[in-house]
Amino acid sequence: MSRVSIVIPMFNEARHIGRTLDAARRSASAAGLACELIVVDNGSNDDGPAIARAHGAQVLSVPGVAIGALRNAGVNASQGDWLAFLDADIEVPEHWLDLLLDLQRRGEGDVFALDCDTPRHAPWFAQAWQRRTLRTGQTVQDCTWLPTPNLLMRRSWFEQVGGFDERLRTGEDKDFTLRLHESGARLRVLRQPAVLHWGYEANWREWLGKEMWRQGSHLQLLRSHGVSLRLLRFPILSIGAWVLDAVALSALLDGFPHVALFFLLVSAVPALLLSLRQSRRQRDPLLTLQLWGLHWLRLHLAGAAFILSLFNRTARRPARG
């Protein structure tokens, strides 16, 4: 019988880890796989480690390191010929592994994931932000990179690219799967059913803090993968938004309110284009407006994070799944 090793990084996830582990175990059973659950804890001070052990997981304590190091430590302690990565606040459907393994058996890819959605009772900004990542169209789609709320591959692919980059504080999933793609792995995402993200941002402070943290990886990704339009596009848009805002403020202080309004409107165009691109297939005007505002905020956060990273200063947050 094949064995899957499911690696879950964790920091203070007592609310969610039991649900995550139970769903993962059920999925492995439905797929006819032996299951190895490995939780790699980054120094939690809640009951998460005890709950994980009670649910049958091996718990490794690896405090004070980046999330890539947590995932690598879990793989080093594992024995499975299949590797799966889950975030600690993700609930997978019962046939998560069966569906992804069926794609592999049919020769339709090498690295697999399901789309990720948010429970319906989440705040509107958390729902809208997650909906922007949901795909439409074909049920199975090609990708050049994948996030790691859920991810499945043979161990040989992990070893071929040398695992996760332990220097990255965030963006390690994009870096890892980009390297897999560049090494010839076919990355496929199954649009339905989706996994559920229970660790959604419950308030604005959480959303702003997470986005500031997530945007701190752009400079490191450029150093790792070289300068490309794909990686430069968002930092350029972000810094551009700050420049246009500064010009608008200068015009306002100099007594030219109409000029200030013009530059403020221009600075909002990139956020509008991003929201239109991500919402056009869902044909939901409200979602477009919601994403417009969220992207405007995100562009400004990203610009600040990029400038801070030039001086080796980024938002601090414990590594967690």
N, C-alpha and C positions, 0 to 999 in steps of 0.2 A: 504493500500500500504506500502510495506517495505521501510525503509529509509536507505540510505548509507551516512555516515559522512566521507568526504574526508579531511584528515588532511595533510597540506603541510607546512613544515618548510621552512623559507626563510631568506636570507640575501643578499641584493643588487642584486635582480634578476629582475629588471625592464625590461630587454630585453626579458625575457622568461615567466614571470608569467601569462600574459594575454593569451598566447597560451596554457599554461598548464591548466588554469581554463576553457577556452572555450572547449577544448577537453574533459576534465573530465565531464563537464556538458552534452555535447552531448552523451557521453557514458552512463551516468546515465539515460538520457531520452530514449535512445535506449533499455535499459534494463528494462524500466518501473518502475524505482525507483525514489522515492522522494530523492532529493539531497541536502546535507548540505555541503557547501564549507567553510573550516576553514583554514585560513593562519595564521601561528604563526611566527611573525617576530622577529628576533634576534637583532634588533636595526639598521635596514637599514638606510643609509643616501642618498638613491636615491628615485625615484618615485615608487618603487615597492609596498609599502602599498597603495598608492592612486590608482594605477592601479588595484590592487586586489579588492579594494572596488568598483571601477567602473565596475568590471566584476562580481559583486554580491557576493563576499566572505565576510565573517566575518573575521576581522583582529584583532588578539591579539598581543599586544606588550609585549614581554618577552625578554628583552635584557640581554646579559652577562651570558647566561647559556649554558650547553652542549645540543647537538642535541636531546638526549633522553628526556631531560626535555621539549624541545619544543614540541615533539610529545605527551608526556603525558599531557601537558597543553591543547593541541588541543582536545585530547580525553575527558578530564575532562569538556570541554565546549560543548561537542557534545551530541546529542540525538539519533543517529541512532542505530539500532540493528545490522547493518553491519558497520565495520570500514575498510576504505581504506587509505593507506599511499602512498603519491606521493612525489617525489622530485620536487622542484620548476622549474626545467629545463627539465621536461619530457613531451613528447607529447604522449598520449595514442591513440590507434586506436578506431574508433567509437564503436566497439563491445567488448572492453576491459572487461567491467563488465559482459556483457551478456555471454561471453565465459567462464569466471571464475565461474560465478554462475551456469552455466549449469553443470560444473564438480561437484559442490556441490550437485545439485539436483540429479545427478546420483550416489551420494554416493562415489565419487572418490577422496575425500580429505577434508581437513578442513581449510588449509591456502594456498593461491594461489598467483601466480605471472605470468607475461609474461616475456620472455627473453627481453633483452635490447640491442639495436643496436645504431650506430652512423650515422648521415647523411653522405652521400657519399662525400660531399665537405670538410669534416674534414681533418686535416693533417694526414699523413700516420701513425704517431706514435699513435695518438688518435684512429684511425680506427683499427689498429692492436691490441691495448690494449683492446678495447672493443670486438673485434672478438674472443679473447681468451676465453671469457665467454659464447659465443654462443654455444648452444648444437646442437648435431646432433643425428640422430637415431629416436627413438619414439617421437611422437608429444607431449605426456604428460609423464613427468618423475618425479620420487620420488627424494626428497632432504632431507638432514639432517639440512640444514640451507639455508636461502634466503637473498639476499640484499634487500634494501627497496626503489629502484627507483619506484617500484609499488608493492603493497602488499594488499591482501584482506582477511578478516576473520570475523567471528562473534564476537561481543563484548565480549561474554562469554570467549573466548580463551584469549583475552587480559587481562581480569580481573583475569583469573585463574593463570597466571604467574606474575601478578603484574606490567605489562607494561614494559617500557624500563628502563634500569639501568641509572640513571641520573648522575652517577659518571664517566661514560665512555666518553671521549672526541671524540673517534671514535671507530668503531667496535661494536657500540651499536646494529646494525641490526643483526650481526652474533650472538651476545650474546642473544638477544631477541628470535630469531628464533631457536637457539639451545635449549633454555629453553622450547619453545613450543614443539619441537620434543621430548625432554626428558619427557614432560608431556603427551605424547601420541597423539599429533596432527600430522596428516598426511600432510606433506608439498609437494605440487605438483607445477611444473612449466610447463606452456604451451609454447612450443618452437616457435610456429608461431600463429599469427603475433607478431612482436616485437614492444615494445614501443621505441620511439626515444629519445636519450639523446642529447639535444641541447646545454648543458653546457659543451661540450667537451673541452679538453685542447687545446687552440689555439697556444701555443708556448711551448718551452722546459722548460722555467721557471715555467709555470703553472703545467706542468706534474711532474717535480721534486718536486715542493712544495707540491702538493697533495699527492704524494706517500710517502714523508717523514712524512706528517701528518697522512696518513692512517696507517702507520706502527707503530704508537705510542701506539697501544692498546694491543699488544701481552702480556705484563706483566699483565695488568689488567684482560685479558681474562683467563690467567692461574690462577690468584688468585680467579676468580669467579667460574671457572669450574673444577679446580684441574689440576694437571699435567697429560698430556696425550700426546702420540706420535703425534696425529693429531695437537695439538696446539703448541707442541715443535718443530715440524719438520722445520718450516720455520725460526724461530729464530736461531736454530742450524746451518742450512745451511748458514744463513746470517753471523753469527759470524765466521763460518769456512772460508768463502770467504775472510773476513778481515785478518784472521790468515795466510792463504796461500799467500795473497798479501804481508803481512809483511815479511814472509819467503823469498819470491821472491825478495823483495827490499833488504833484508839483503844479500842475495846471490849475487845480482848485485853489491852492494857496496863492497863486499869482493872479487870481481873479478871473479865470476863464472857465466857468462851470460847464459850458457847452463842450469845450474841448475835453474836460475831465470826463464828462459823461460818454463822449465818443470812445475814449481809450478804455473806459470800464466795460463798455459794450464789446469792444474788440477783444478784451481779455477773457470775456465769457464765451467767445466763439469756439475755442478748442474743446471746452467742456461740453458744449452743445453738440459738436460733431461726434465726440466720444459717446454721448448718451444716445444719439440717433443711430449710430452704428450698432450699438449693443441692444437696442430695443426695437429696431425696425421690423424684425421678423415676428415679434410678439404682438405688434400692432396695438400697443397700449399707450395712449397719450399720457396718462397719469404716470406710468413707469418712466416715460421719457423725461417728464418734468422732474421727477424725483431724482433720477440719475444725473440730470443736468446740475442740480444743486450739489449732489454728493461728489460729482467729478470736479466741480469748481473748488470745493473744499480740499479734495484729494490732491489736485494739482498744486495748490499752495502748500500743503503739507509736504509733498514730494520735493518741491523746490527747496524748502527749508532743510529737509533731511539730506538732500544732495549736497548742499553747501556745507552743512555740518560735517558730512563724511569727508569732505576735502581736508578738514582739519582733524580727522580721526575722532570725531565726536558724533555719536549717534544715540538715538533713543534707547534706553536700557529696559530690558524686559526679560524675565527668566525664560529659558528655552522650554517650550512645551509643545505638545501635539495639538 
